[in-house]
Amino acid sequence: MRFQLFIVFLVAAGSSFAQDAPIVAEGKVIDGLTRKGVKARIQYKSIPTGSITGRFNDSVFSFTIFGSSKYQIVATAEGYIDGTAIVDPKTMDANRKVVRDIILTKKGGSIVLENLIFSQGKATLSPESFPSLDEVVVMLKERPSIVIQLEGHTDSQGNEKMNLQLSQDRVDNVKKYLVSKGIAKDRIKTKAFGGSQPLVQGNSMEARARNRRVEMRILEGN
């Protein structure tokens, strides 16, 4: 009987220890065009207080999240625009990890805003898009001299004029979101391309999905 109770205690204790395992944030710093790793100066801090900080010099990062605070990660590499990511412990996976890659774009180039979700044929932003846009907000607030251009693209399916208008409506809605978070309107330009500048050729669902996108280009500031 005592042996059985001891087994039960160990099982219960093991379950408790697993629940208390630390949450880890990890990811890679990647060139937005080549998708290869970029060695960067990576700094992270808890937000909003900044009481927990750390840094790496690498193309990958991994650190323990303490408490329930979100963390801001900034990657800086020569020849690239700084990249920012926000990690939230609430989004951890089954392995208690929050995986978030940072995509860098070369200065003078544009970067695809990842994880922006629109319903097909519509311009309404899905709430799942907000975390990615919040990272743009953080970047713009920390670098007040920057002026950006949002560039809207659709796939090539359907009417050309309607696609052009749809791409304009989408970047207008992205701009409205950024302005609602305190970014001045005159710091955000917009331009629509419709389906005239595909990222990839082809008519597959995957190709069309990649071509439906919003890109961000830095016009002024650093």
ROGU-639913 format. One record per atom (N, C-alpha, C, O, CB): y, z, x; residue in three letters. Coordinates in steps of 0.05 Angstrom, whole numbers, padded with zeros to 5 digits, always signed. Glycine has a CB too. Example, Ala and Ser with C-alpha at 12.3 -4.5 7.8 and 13.67 -1.06 7.14 Angstrom:
<recs>
-00114+00156+00264ala-00090+00156+00246ala-00066+00156+00264ala-00066+00169+00285ala-00089+00181+00226ala-00045+00142+00257ser-00021+00143+00273ser+00001+00157+00258ser+00023+00161+00268ser-00012+00114+00282ser
</recs>
This chain:
<recs>
-00024+00000+00017met+00000+00000+00000met+00025+00000+00017met+00044-00015+00012met+00000+00024-00019met+00025+00017+00038arg+00048+00018+00056arg+00052-00008+00070arg+00074-00018+00074arg+00045+00041+00077arg+00029-00021+00078phe+00030-00047+00091phe+00043-00068+00073phe+00059-00084+00082phe+00002-00056+00100phe+00035-00068+00048gln+00047-00087+00029gln+00077-00083+00025gln+00092-00102+00024gln+00032-00084+00002gln+00085-00057+00024leu+00114-00051+00021leu+00129-00061+00045leu+00151-00071+00043leu+00118-00021+00017leu+00117-00057+00069phe+00130-00066+00093phe+00134-00096+00094phe+00155-00106+00103phe+00114-00057+00118phe+00114-00111+00084ile+00116-00140+00082ile+00138-00148+00064ile+00154-00166+00070ile+00089-00153+00073ile+00139-00135+00040val+00160-00141+00021val+00188-00136+00033val+00206-00152+00029val+00157-00124-00004val+00191-00114+00048phe+00216-00107+00061phe+00224-00129+00081phe+00248-00136+00082phe+00214-00080+00075phe+00205-00139+00097leu+00212-00159+00116leu+00220-00185+00103leu+00239-00198+00112leu+00188-00164+00134leu+00206-00193+00081val+00214-00217+00067val+00242-00215+00056val+00258-00233+00058val+00193-00223+00045val+00248-00192+00043ala+00274-00188+00032ala+00296-00187+00053ala+00317-00199+00050ala+00275-00161+00016ala+00290-00174+00076ala+00309-00173+00097ala+00314-00200+00109ala+00337-00208+00115ala+00300-00154+00119ala+00293-00216+00112gly+00295-00243+00123gly+00313-00260+00105gly+00329-00276+00114gly+00268-00256+00126gly+00309-00257+00078ser+00326-00272+00059ser+00355-00264+00062ser+00372-00282+00061ser+00317-00267+00031ser+00360-00238+00066ser+00388-00229+00069ser+00400-00240+00094ser+00424-00248+00094ser+00389-00199+00069ser+00385-00240+00116phe+00395-00250+00141phe+00402-00280+00139phe+00422-00289+00150phe+00375-00245+00164phe+00385-00295+00125ala+00390-00324+00122ala+00416-00329+00107ala+00431-00347+00113ala+00366-00337+00107ala+00420-00312+00086gln+00445-00315+00070gln+00470-00309+00087gln+00491-00321+00083gln+00444-00297+00046gln+00466-00291+00106asp+00489-00283+00123asp+00492-00300+00148asp+00509-00294+00165asp+00486-00254+00131asp+00476-00321+00151ala+00478-00338+00174ala+00506-00350+00175ala+00518-00356+00154ala+00457-00361+00174ala+00517-00354+00199pro+00544-00365+00201pro+00547-00393+00191pro+00528-00408+00191pro+00554-00363+00230pro+00571-00400+00182ile+00577-00427+00174ile+00589-00442+00198ile+00606-00431+00212ile+00597-00428+00150ile+00579-00466+00204val+00588-00481+00227val+00602-00506+00219val+00592-00521+00202val+00564-00487+00246val+00625-00511+00231ala+00639-00537+00227ala+00633-00554+00251ala+00634-00545+00274ala+00670-00533+00225ala+00625-00579+00246glu+00619-00597+00269glu+00626-00626+00261glu+00628-00633+00238glu+00589-00594+00277glu+00629-00642+00282gly+00635-00670+00277gly+00640-00685+00302gly+00636-00674+00324gly+00659-00673+00258gly+00649-00710+00299lys+00654-00727+00322lys+00682-00739+00319lys+00693-00740+00297lys+00633-00750+00324lys+00693-00747+00342val+00719-00762+00342val+00712-00791+00348val+00699-00797+00368val+00739-00750+00364val+00720-00809+00330ile+00710-00837+00330ile+00734-00856+00329ile+00753-00852+00314ile+00691-00841+00306ile+00731-00878+00344asp+00750-00900+00342asp+00745-00914+00315asp+00723-00922+00308asp+00746-00921+00366asp+00767-00917+00300gly+00765-00928+00273gly+00756-00956+00272gly+00745-00965+00252gly+00791-00926+00259gly+00759-00972+00294leu+00751-01000+00294leu+00723-01003+00305leu+00706-01016+00293leu+00770-01016+00310leu+00718-00991+00329thr+00692-00995+00342thr+00671-00976+00333thr+00647-00980+00336thr+00695-00993+00372thr+00679-00953+00320arg+00662-00932+00311arg+00648-00917+00334arg+00628-00903+00330arg+00641-00943+00292arg+00658-00921+00359lys+00648-00907+00382lys+00663-00881+00386lys+00685-00877+00377lys+00650-00924+00407lys+00650-00862+00400gly+00662-00837+00405gly+00686-00839+00424gly+00687-00856+00441gly+00642-00818+00418gly+00706-00822+00419val+00731-00821+00436val+00734-00793+00447val+00735-00774+00431val+00756-00830+00419val+00736-00790+00473lys+00741-00764+00485lys+00770-00756+00479lys+00788-00771+00484lys+00735-00764+00515lys+00773-00733+00468ala+00800-00724+00458ala+00804-00695+00464ala+00785-00680+00469ala+00803-00730+00428ala+00829-00687+00463arg+00836-00658+00463arg+00835-00649+00434arg+00851-00658+00417arg+00865-00653+00475arg+00816-00632+00428ile+00811-00623+00400ile+00819-00594+00397ile+00810-00577+00412ile+00780-00627+00393ile+00837-00589+00379gln+00847-00562+00373gln+00841-00555+00344gln+00845-00571+00326gln+00877-00559+00380gln+00832-00530+00340tyr+00829-00522+00312tyr+00842-00495+00307tyr+00845-00479+00326tyr+00799-00521+00305tyr+00849-00490+00282lys+00861-00464+00275lys+00855-00458+00245lys+00852-00477+00229lys+00891-00464+00280lys+00853-00433+00239ser+00849-00425+00211ser+00876-00429+00197ser+00897-00425+00209ser+00839-00396+00208ser+00875-00437+00171ile+00900-00440+00156ile+00898-00423+00131ile+00877-00420+00118ile+00904-00470+00149ile+00922-00412+00123pro+00949-00419+00133pro+00958-00401+00156pro+00979-00407+00168pro+00968-00416+00111pro+00944-00380+00164thr+00955-00361+00183thr+00954-00370+00212thr+00971-00363+00228thr+00941-00335+00180thr+00933-00386+00219gly+00930-00394+00247gly+00921-00371+00265gly+00924-00372+00289gly+00956-00404+00258gly+00908-00351+00253ser+00900-00327+00268ser+00875-00333+00285ser+00870-00318+00305ser+00895-00304+00250ser+00860-00353+00278ile+00836-00361+00294ile+00840-00389+00305ile+00846-00407+00290ile+00810-00359+00276ile+00838-00392+00331thr+00842-00418+00344thr+00821-00424+00365thr+00806-00406+00373thr+00870-00418+00357thr+00820-00449+00372gly+00801-00457+00393gly+00807-00485+00402gly+00822-00499+00388gly+00772-00453+00384gly+00795-00494+00424arg+00800-00521+00433arg+00775-00532+00448arg+00759-00517+00459arg+00824-00523+00451arg+00773-00558+00449phe+00753-00573+00464phe+00765-00597+00477phe+00787-00606+00469phe+00729-00581+00445phe+00753-00607+00498asn+00759-00633+00510asn+00733-00649+00510asn+00718-00648+00528asn+00771-00630+00539asn+00730-00664+00488asp+00704-00678+00484asp+00707-00698+00461asp+00728-00700+00449asp+00681-00657+00479asp+00685-00712+00456ser+00685-00730+00433ser+00670-00717+00409ser+00667-00729+00388ser+00671-00757+00440ser+00660-00693+00413val+00647-00678+00392val+00657-00650+00391val+00669-00640+00411val+00615-00678+00396val+00653-00636+00369phe+00662-00608+00366phe+00643-00593+00349phe+00629-00605+00331phe+00691-00606+00355phe+00641-00567+00353ser+00625-00549+00337ser+00636-00521+00340ser+00639-00512+00363ser+00594-00551+00344ser+00642-00508+00318phe+00651-00480+00320phe+00644-00465+00295phe+00639-00477+00274phe+00682-00479+00325phe+00643-00438+00297thr+00636-00421+00275thr+00660-00416+00257thr+00682-00410+00267thr+00624-00395+00285thr+00656-00418+00231ile+00677-00411+00212ile+00674-00382+00204ile+00653-00373+00197ile+00675-00429+00186ile+00696-00367+00207phe+00696-00339+00199phe+00710-00335+00173phe+00732-00345+00168phe+00710-00321+00221phe+00698-00320+00155gly+00710-00315+00129gly+00711-00339+00111gly+00695-00358+00115gly+00738-00304+00133gly+00729-00340+00092ser+00731-00361+00073ser+00754-00380+00078ser+00760-00397+00061ser+00733-00350+00045ser+00768-00377+00101ser+00791-00393+00106ser+00784-00422+00112ser+00762-00428+00122ser+00807-00382+00130ser+00802-00441+00105lys+00799-00468+00113lys+00809-00470+00142lys+00823-00453+00152lys+00816-00487+00095lys+00801-00492+00156tyr+00809-00496+00184tyr+00821-00524+00186tyr+00811-00543+00174tyr+00785-00492+00203tyr+00842-00526+00202gln+00853-00552+00209gln+00845-00560+00237gln+00846-00543+00255gln+00884-00552+00207gln+00835-00584+00240ile+00827-00595+00266ile+00844-00619+00273ile+00847-00637+00257ile+00796-00602+00266ile+00855-00619+00297val+00872-00641+00306val+00860-00653+00332val+00855-00638+00351val+00902-00633+00310val+00856-00679+00332ala+00846-00692+00356ala+00868-00710+00368ala+00879-00726+00353ala+00820-00709+00350ala+00873-00707+00394thr+00893-00723+00408thr+00881-00738+00431thr+00868-00725+00448thr+00917-00704+00417thr+00885-00764+00432ala+00874-00780+00454ala+00895-00801+00462ala+00910-00811+00445ala+00848-00794+00445ala+00896-00807+00488glu+00916-00826+00498glu+00912-00853+00485glu+00890-00864+00483glu+00914-00828+00529glu+00934-00865+00476gly+00934-00891+00464gly+00927-00891+00434gly+00926-00912+00421gly+00914-00908+00478gly+00922-00867+00422tyr+00915-00865+00394tyr+00935-00848+00379tyr+00949-00831+00391tyr+00887-00853+00392tyr+00937-00853+00353ile+00951-00835+00335ile+00934-00810+00331ile+00910-00812+00327ile+00958-00850+00308ile+00947-00787+00332asp+00932-00762+00327asp+00917-00763+00301asp+00927-00773+00281asp+00951-00738+00328asp+00893-00752+00301gly+00877-00750+00277gly+00874-00722+00268gly+00872-00704+00284gly+00849-00762+00282gly+00875-00717+00241thr+00874-00691+00230thr+00852-00689+00209thr+00847-00708+00194thr+00901-00683+00217thr+00837-00667+00209ala+00817-00662+00189ala+00819-00633+00179ala+00827-00616+00194ala+00788-00668+00200ala+00813-00629+00154ile+00812-00602+00142ile+00784-00596+00135ile+00771-00612+00121ile+00832-00600+00117ile+00773-00573+00143val+00746-00566+00136val+00747-00541+00118val+00762-00522+00123val+00728-00561+00161val+00731-00541+00097asp+00731-00520+00077asp+00703-00509+00076asp+00684-00524+00070asp+00741-00530+00049asp+00699-00483+00081pro+00672-00472+00081pro+00658-00474+00054pro+00633-00473+00052pro+00673-00442+00089pro+00673-00478+00033lys+00661-00482+00006lys+00645-00508+00004lys+00628-00511-00014lys+00683-00482-00015lys+00650-00526+00023thr+00636-00552+00022thr+00612-00553+00041thr+00602-00575+00047thr+00656-00575+00029thr+00603-00530+00050met+00580-00530+00069met+00555-00542+00055met+00552-00541+00031met+00574-00501+00079met+00538-00553+00072asp+00513-00564+00062asp+00491-00543+00062asp+00496-00520+00066asp+00504-00589+00079asp+00466-00552+00056ala+00444-00533+00054ala+00438-00520+00080ala+00425-00498+00080ala+00419-00548+00044ala+00446-00531+00102asn+00442-00519+00129asn+00466-00502+00138asn+00467-00494+00161asn+00437-00541+00150asn+00484-00496+00119arg+00508-00480+00124arg+00526-00494+00145arg+00537-00481+00163arg+00500-00452+00133arg+00528-00520+00143lys+00545-00535+00161lys+00566-00551+00144lys+00560-00560+00122lys+00528-00555+00178lys+00589-00553+00156val+00610-00571+00145val+00614-00593+00165val+00625-00588+00187val+00637-00555+00139val+00605-00617+00159val+00606-00639+00178val+00630-00656+00171val+00632-00666+00148val+00580-00656+00177val+00648-00660+00190arg+00673-00675+00185arg+00681-00690+00210arg+00690-00678+00229arg+00696-00656+00176arg+00677-00717+00210asp+00686-00733+00233asp+00716-00739+00231asp+00727-00739+00209asp+00670-00759+00234asp+00728-00743+00254ile+00757-00750+00255ile+00759-00778+00265ile+00749-00785+00287ile+00773-00730+00274ile+00771-00795+00249ile+00774-00824+00256ile+00801-00828+00268ile+00822-00822+00256ile+00770-00841+00230ile+00801-00839+00292leu+00827-00845+00306leu+00833-00875+00305leu+00815-00892+00306leu+00826-00836+00336leu+00858-00881+00303thr+00867-00909+00304thr+00886-00913+00327thr+00902-00895+00333thr+00880-00918+00277thr+00885-00935+00340lys+00903-00941+00363lys+00931-00944+00353lys+00936-00954+00331lys+00894-00966+00378lys+00950-00936+00370lys+00978-00938+00363lys+00985-00967+00357lys+00978-00985+00371lys+00997-00927+00385lys+01000-00971+00335gly+01007-00998+00326gly+00987-01010+00307gly+00992-01030+00295gly+01010-01015+00350gly+00964-00997+00304gly+00943-01007+00286gly+00944-00992+00260gly+00961-00975+00255gly+00916-01004+00299gly+00925-00998+00243ser+00923-00984+00217ser+00896-00971+00215ser+00877-00978+00229ser+00927-01004+00193ser+00894-00951+00198ile+00869-00936+00195ile+00862-00936+00165ile+00879-00933+00148ile+00872-00907+00205ile+00837-00940+00160val+00827-00938+00132val+00826-00909+00124val+00814-00892+00138val+00799-00951+00129val+00839-00902+00102leu+00837-00875+00091leu+00810-00871+00079leu+00804-00882+00058leu+00860-00869+00071leu+00794-00855+00092glu+00766-00851+00083glu+00764-00835+00058glu+00782-00818+00052glu+00750-00838+00105glu+00744-00840+00042asn+00737-00824+00019asn+00757-00825-00004asn+00758-00807-00020asn+00733-00796+00027asn+00773-00847-00005leu+00789-00851-00029leu+00772-00865-00049leu+00760-00886-00044leu+00815-00869-00022leu+00771-00854-00073ile+00753-00864-00094ile+00769-00873-00118ile+00784-00857-00130ile+00732-00843-00102ile+00766-00898-00125phe+00778-00909-00150phe+00755-00920-00167phe+00735-00930-00157phe+00799-00932-00143phe+00759-00918-00193ser+00740-00931-00211ser+00743-00961-00208ser+00765-00971-00203ser+00744-00923-00241ser+00721-00976-00210gln+00723-01005-00206gln+00742-01018-00226gln+00741-01013-00250gln+00695-01018-00210gln+00761-01033-00215gly+00781-01047-00232gly+00803-01029-00242gly+00820-01038-00258gly+00768-01059-00255gly+00805-01004-00232lys+00826-00986-00240lys+00840-00974-00216lys+00830-00975-00194lys+00814-00963-00258lys+00864-00962-00222ala+00880-00952-00200ala+00881-00921-00199ala+00894-00910-00182ala+00908-00963-00203ala+00867-00908-00218thr+00868-00879-00220thr+00852-00867-00197thr+00829-00874-00192thr+00857-00869-00247thr+00865-00848-00183leu+00851-00834-00161leu+00832-00813-00172leu+00839-00798-00190leu+00872-00820-00143leu+00808-00812-00161ser+00789-00791-00168ser+00796-00765-00153ser+00806-00767-00130ser+00760-00800-00162ser+00792-00742-00165pro+00797-00717-00151pro+00782-00714-00124pro+00791-00700-00107pro+00790-00693-00168pro+00760-00728-00121glu+00745-00728-00096glu+00762-00740-00073glu+00755-00736-00050glu+00719-00743-00098glu+00783-00754-00080ser+00800-00767-00060ser+00820-00747-00048ser+00831-00752-00026ser+00815-00790-00072ser+00826-00725-00062phe+00848-00708-00055phe+00845-00695-00027phe+00865-00694-00013phe+00851-00686-00075phe+00821-00685-00019pro+00819-00673+00008pro+00827-00692+00030pro+00841-00684+00049pro+00790-00664+00013pro+00820-00718+00029ser+00828-00737+00049ser+00859-00741+00049ser+00871-00742+00071ser+00814-00764+00045ser+00871-00742+00026leu+00900-00745+00024leu+00914-00720+00033leu+00936-00722+00044leu+00908-00752-00004leu+00902-00697+00029asp+00914-00672+00038asp+00916-00672+00069asp+00935-00660+00080asp+00898-00648+00029asp+00897-00685+00082glu+00899-00687+00111glu+00923-00704+00120glu+00936-00698+00140glu+00873-00698+00123glu+00929-00725+00105val+00952-00741+00110val+00977-00725+00106val+00996-00727+00121val+00952-00767+00092val+00978-00708+00085val+01001-00691+00080val+01006-00673+00103val+01029-00670+00112val+00996-00675+00054val+00985-00660+00113val+00988-00642+00136val+01000-00657+00160val+01018-00647+00173val+00960-00629+00144val+00989-00681+00166met+00999-00696+00189met+01028-00703+00185met+01044-00701+00204met+00982-00722+00191met+01037-00711+00161leu+01064-00719+00157leu+01083-00695+00158leu+01106-00698+00167leu+01067-00733+00130leu+01074-00672+00149lys+01091-00648+00151lys+01095-00639+00179lys+01116-00628+00187lys+01079-00626+00134lys+01074-00642+00196glu+01075-00633+00223glu+01090-00653+00241glu+01099-00646+00263glu+01047-00629+00234glu+01093-00678+00232arg+01107-00698+00248arg+01128-00711+00230arg+01124-00734+00220arg+01086-00720+00259arg+01150-00697+00226pro+01170-00706+00206pro+01185-00732+00213pro+01200-00742+00196pro+01190-00685+00203pro+01182-00742+00237ser+01196-00768+00244ser+01180-00792+00236ser+01190-00815+00237ser+01201-00769+00274ser+01155-00788+00227ile+01137-00811+00221ile+01144-00823+00194ile+01149-00810+00174ile+01108-00802+00222ile+01144-00850+00194val+01146-00866+00169val+01120-00882+00168val+01113-00895+00188val+01172-00884+00169val+01107-00882+00145ile+01081-00896+00143ile+01083-00919+00122ile+01101-00919+00105ile+01059-00877+00135ile+01064-00937+00125gln+01061-00958+00104gln+01033-00956+00094gln+01013-00957+00109gln+01067-00986+00116gln+01030-00954+00067leu+01004-00955+00054leu+00998-00983+00046leu+01014-00996+00033leu+01004-00935+00030leu+00975-00993+00054glu+00968-01021+00049glu+00943-01022+00031glu+00922-01012+00038glu+00963-01036+00076glu+00946-01035+00008gly+00925-01036-00012gly+00909-01062-00010gly+00920-01083-00008gly+00936-01032-00039gly+00882-01059-00012his+00864-01082-00011his+00843-01079-00033his+00834-01057-00039his+00850-01084+00017his+00835-01101-00044thr+00813-01102-00063thr+00791-01120-00052thr+00794-01132-00030thr+00822-01112-00091thr+00769-01123-00066asp+00750-01143-00059asp+00760-01170-00070asp+00781-01171-00083asp+00721-01137-00069asp+00745-01191-00066ser+00754-01218-00074ser+00744-01226-00102ser+00749-01249-00110ser+00745-01238-00054ser+00731-01208-00116gln+00721-01214-00142gln+00744-01215-00163gln+00762-01199-00161gln+00700-01194-00151gln+00743-01234-00181gly+00762-01234-00203gly+00787-01250-00197gly+00788-01265-00178gly+00770-01206-00210gly+00807-01246-00215asn+00832-01261-00214asn+00849-01251-00190asn+00853-01228-00186asn+00847-01257-00240asn+00860-01271-00175glu+00875-01265-00151glu+00901-01249-00158glu+00907-01229-00144glu+00883-01290-00137glu+00915-01257-00179lys+00940-01242-00186lys+00934-01214-00195lys+00948-01195-00189lys+00955-01257-00208lys+00912-01211-00211met+00905-01184-00220met+00897-01166-00197met+00903-01143-00197met+00883-01186-00241met+00882-01178-00177asn+00875-01162-00154asn+00899-01153-00138asn+00900-01131-00128asn+00856-01178-00136asn+00919-01171-00135leu+00943-01164-00121leu+00957-01141-00135leu+00967-01122-00122leu+00962-01188-00119leu+00959-01142-00161gln+00972-01120-00176gln+00956-01094-00175gln+00967-01073-00173gln+00976-01129-00206gln+00929-01097-00176leu+00912-01073-00174leu+00916-01059-00147leu+00918-01035-00146leu+00883-01081-00178leu+00917-01075-00126ser+00921-01063-00099ser+00948-01049-00097ser+00951-01029-00083ser+00918-01084-00077ser+00969-01061-00110gln+00995-01048-00110gln+00995-01022-00126gln+01006-01002-00118gln+01016-01068-00122gln+00982-01023-00149asp+00980-00999-00166asp+00966-00976-00152asp+00973-00953-00154asp+00965-01005-00193asp+00945-00983-00136arg+00930-00962-00122arg+00947-00949-00100arg+00947-00925-00098arg+00905-00974-00110arg+00961-00965-00084val+00978-00953-00063val+01001-00937-00076val+01010-00917-00065val+00988-00974-00044val+01011-00947-00099asp+01032-00932-00113asp+01022-00904-00121asp+01036-00884-00119asp+01042-00947-00137asp+00997-00903-00130asn+00986-00877-00139asn+00980-00859-00115asn+00984-00834-00117asn+00960-00881-00154asn+00972-00870-00092val+00969-00854-00068val+00996-00843-00059val+00999-00820-00052val+00956-00871-00045val+01017-00860-00060lys+01044-00851-00053lys+01053-00828-00072lys+01064-00808-00062lys+01064-00874-00055lys+01048-00831-00098lys+01056-00810-00117lys+01043-00784-00110lys+01055-00763-00112lys+01049-00819-00145lys+01018-00785-00102tyr+01004-00760-00095tyr+01017-00747-00070tyr+01022-00723-00070tyr+00974-00765-00089tyr+01023-00763-00050leu+01035-00752-00025leu+01063-00741-00031leu+01070-00719-00021leu+01037-00774-00004leu+01078-00754-00048val+01105-00745-00056val+01102-00719-00071val+01119-00701-00068val+01120-00766-00073val+01082-00716-00088ser+01078-00692-00104ser+01072-00668-00086ser+01075-00645-00095ser+01055-00695-00124ser+01063-00673-00062lys+01057-00652-00043lys+01081-00646-00024lys+01078-00631-00004lys+01033-00659-00027lys+01104-00658-00029gly+01128-00652-00014gly+01136-00672+00007gly+01155-00666+00023gly+01124-00626-00001gly+01124-00695+00008ile+01132-00716+00028ile+01154-00733+00015ile+01151-00742-00008ile+01107-00733+00036ile+01175-00738+00030ala+01198-00754+00020ala+01189-00783+00014ala+01174-00795+00029ala+01221-00753+00040ala+01199-00793-00008lys+01192-00821-00016lys+01199-00841+00005lys+01184-00860+00010lys+01206-00828-00042lys+01222-00837+00019asp+01231-00858+00038asp+01215-00858+00064asp+01219-00875+00081asp+01260-00854+00045asp+01196-00840+00066arg+01178-00840+00089arg+01152-00855+00084arg+01135-00858+00101arg+01171-00811+00098arg+01149-00865+00060ile+01124-00879+00052ile+01131-00906+00040ile+01141-00908+00018ile+01108-00862+00031ile+01124-00927+00055lys+01127-00955+00045lys+01100-00963+00034lys+01079-00952+00041lys+01137-00974+00068lys+01100-00984+00018thr+01075-00994+00007thr+01074-01025+00009thr+01095-01038+00008thr+01071-00985-00023thr+01050-01035+00011lys+01047-01064+00012lys+01019-01071+00000lys+01000-01058+00006lys+01049-01075+00041lys+01018-01092-00016ala+00993-01100-00029ala+00983-01126-00018ala+00999-01145-00014ala+00997-01102-00060ala+00957-01128-00014phe+00945-01152-00003phe+00924-01164-00022phe+00914-01186-00017phe+00932-01147+00024phe+00917-01150-00043gly+00895-01160-00060gly+00870-01164-00044gly+00862-01146-00029gly+00903-01186-00073gly+00856-01186-00048gly+00831-01191-00034gly+00835-01210-00010gly+00815-01222-00001gly+00811-01202-00052gly+00859-01213+00000ser+00865-01234+00020ser+00857-01226+00048ser+00856-01244+00066ser+00894-01241+00020ser+00852-01200+00053gln+00845-01191+00081gln+00820-01174+00081gln+00822-01150+00084gln+00869-01175+00093gln+00797-01186+00076pro+00772-01170+00076pro+00766-01159+00103pro+00770-01171+00124pro+00749-01187+00066pro+00754-01135+00103leu+00744-01123+00128leu+00719-01137+00137leu+00714-01142+00160leu+00739-01093+00125leu+00702-01143+00117val+00676-01156+00123val+00672-01180+00104val+00682-01179+00081val+00652-01136+00121val+00657-01199+00113gln+00651-01222+00096gln+00626-01217+00080gln+00609-01202+00088gln+00649-01248+00113gln+00624-01230+00057gly+00599-01228+00042gly+00605-01218+00013gly+00627-01208+00007gly+00580-01209+00055gly+00585-01222-00004asn+00588-01215-00032asn+00570-01192-00040asn+00567-01186-00064asn+00582-01239-00049asn+00557-01179-00021ser+00539-01157-00028ser+00556-01133-00039ser+00580-01132-00034ser+00522-01148-00004ser+00543-01115-00053met+00557-01091-00063met+00569-01075-00041met+00591-01064-00043met+00538-01074-00080met+00555-01073-00018glu+00564-01058+00005glu+00589-01071+00017glu+00608-01057+00023glu+00543-01055+00026glu+00589-01097+00019ala+00612-01111+00030ala+00637-01108+00012ala+00659-01103+00022ala+00606-01141+00034ala+00632-01111-00014arg+00655-01108-00033arg+00666-01080-00032arg+00690-01076-00034arg+00646-01115-00061arg+00648-01060-00030ala+00658-01032-00029ala+00675-01027-00004ala+00695-01014-00006ala+00634-01013-00029ala+00667-01038+00019arg+00682-01034+00043arg+00709-01048+00042arg+00729-01039+00053arg+00667-01045+00067arg+00710-01070+00027asn+00736-01085+00026asn+00755-01073+00006asn+00779-01078+00007asn+00730-01114+00017asn+00746-01056-00013arg+00764-01042-00031arg+00773-01017-00016arg+00758-00997-00013arg+00749-01034-00058arg+00798-01017-00007arg+00807-00995+00010arg+00837-00992+00010arg+00851-01010+00001arg+00797-00999+00039arg+00847-00970+00020val+00875-00966+00026val+00877-00959+00056val+00863-00941+00066val+00887-00943+00009val+00894-00974+00070glu+00899-00968+00098glu+00926-00955+00102glu+00944-00959+00086glu+00896-00994+00115glu+00929-00940+00124met+00954-00928+00131met+00963-00938+00158met+00948-00938+00177met+00952-00897+00131met+00988-00947+00160arg+00999-00957+00185arg+01024-00941+00191arg+01041-00936+00173arg+01006-00988+00183arg+01027-00932+00215ile+01052-00917+00223ile+01072-00937+00233ile+01068-00952+00252ile+01046-00896+00246ile+01095-00937+00219leu+01116-00957+00224leu+01137-00945+00244leu+01147-00960+00262leu+01131-00964+00199leu+01143-00919+00242glu+01163-00907+00259glu+01154-00879+00266glu+01138-00867+00252glu+01191-00906+00245glu+01165-00868+00288gly+01160-00841+00296gly+01135-00838+00313gly+01120-00857+00317gly+01158-00823+00272gly+01130-00813+00321asn+01106-00808+00337asn+01099-00778+00335asn+01079-00769+00346asn+01110-00815+00367asn
</recs>
